[in-house]
Amino acid sequence: MVKADCFFYKSYCELGITSHEVDPKTISKLLDLEPFSSYSKGEIFSSKHTGYVAKRFQNYWAIKSETIISEKEDLSPHILYFKSLLENKLEILNQLKNNSLYDVSFWIWIETDNAGVGVDLSDVELSFINAISNRVHFSIITKS
């Protein structure tokens, strides 16, 4: 078996908005965007892994970048995607993130066959993420 000369990185990013009071349809109207994923408070769901059945305790609305598989740890294409989609909605997002009815989070997902991951974001990228969200969440999965 021939060993690969490089590692691969599978990544995507997601902007998620949760609220106990405001439903996903209202968030879609505020942002004039349809979500990639959403659910409403009170909906019944079951885990596809365990079969556990429960009721959603909050509303959720999210948009997501396309998954990219690359030989380098580069989040810039994802951030550029969100910038192109949200640049004219920064004022609305700022109002949402500063309103206690909402929690706006930017989620970064990286999966790799490397034993470790390094993330490099420029000040412009960090400023943009800060402008659109209250928090950043990293999920990093390594496979050996």
N, C-alpha and C positions, 0 to 999 in steps of 0.2 A: 504494500500500500504506500503510495506517495503522499508525503505530508505537504500541505499547502504552504506557500511562502508567506502568506499574509493572513490576518484575521479578518473576519467579517463582522459588520455592525448593522443590526436591524434597528431602525428607530422611527418614531413618530412622536408628535406632540398633540395635546388636546387642551382646549380651553373649556373648562366646565364651570357652570353657574348653578349653585344650589340655593334653595330658598324654602322656608317653611310656609310662607304665605303666598308667594307669587308663582303661578303655574307656568309651564314651558311655553304655552301658546302666547302668553303675554310677553315673555322674554323674546320670542321670535318676532313679535310685532315691534317691540322696542328697538331691536337691532336690525329689523328688516332682513333677517337671515333664517333659513331653515336649519334645524340642528342635524347633526350626524346621528345623535342619540339623544333620547329624552325619556323621562317617565314622570308620572304625577304622584303626589302624596296620596296615600291610601290605596294605591294599586297593589294587588296581590301578585307576588312573583315566587318562582321556585328556582333554587340553585341548580344549575345544570351539572354540577359536580357532586353534590350531596343529596339533592332532592328536597332539601329543607324548604318549607313554605313559610312566607312571611308577608307583612304589609310594608310598603314603602313609607318611611317616616318623614320624607322631604321631597320636594320637586327637584328635578335635575334636567339641565339643558346643556348640550355640548357640541362643539365642532372640532374636527380632527384633521390633521395633515395626512397626506398619503404616506404609507409605510415606505421607507427607503432602505435598501440593502446596499451597503457600501464597504469599501476597504479602509475607510477612514472615519474617525469620530467627528462628524460634522453636523451640527444642528442648524447651521445657517439656512439651508433650503427650507426647513420647516418654519423658521422665524420669518423668512421672506414671504412665505405663503400667507402666514397670519397677518403680516404687515400689509400685503396687497388686499387682503379681505377686510381688514379692520381699520385701516388708516383713516377713513372718513367717519369712523364710529368711535373715535377716541374719547370725545366728550361724553357720549352716552355711557361707555364703559367706565369712565372715571366716576360718573354719577352712581353707577351700580356698585362699583367696588368701595365707594365711600358711604354707601347706604347700608345700615345694619340689617336690612331685610335680605341681603344677598351675601354670598361668599363666592368670590371669583378666583379660580385657581388655574394655573398653567401647569400641565403635567407633561413631563419629559420621560419617554419610555425608550430604553436602550437595552437590546439583547445582543450578546456577543459570545463568540467561542474563545475570546481572550480571557485571561485570568483577571484582568482589571480594565478599568475604563477611565479616561481623562476627558473632562468636558471643558471646552474653552469658549467663552462668550465675550464678545467685545462690549465696550461701554454702551454703544448704540443699541446692541441687542438686549443688554440688561435693562437699559432705560425703557425700551419698548415693552418688554415683559412686565416691568414694573408699572407702566402706564395702563396696561390692560388687566392686571390681576392683583389680588391681595397676597397671594402666596405662590411658591413654586414647589412642585412635588416631583421628585426623581424616583423612577423605578428602574433599577439596573439589574439585569439578569445575566449572570455569566454561566457558561456551560464549558466544562472541561473535557 
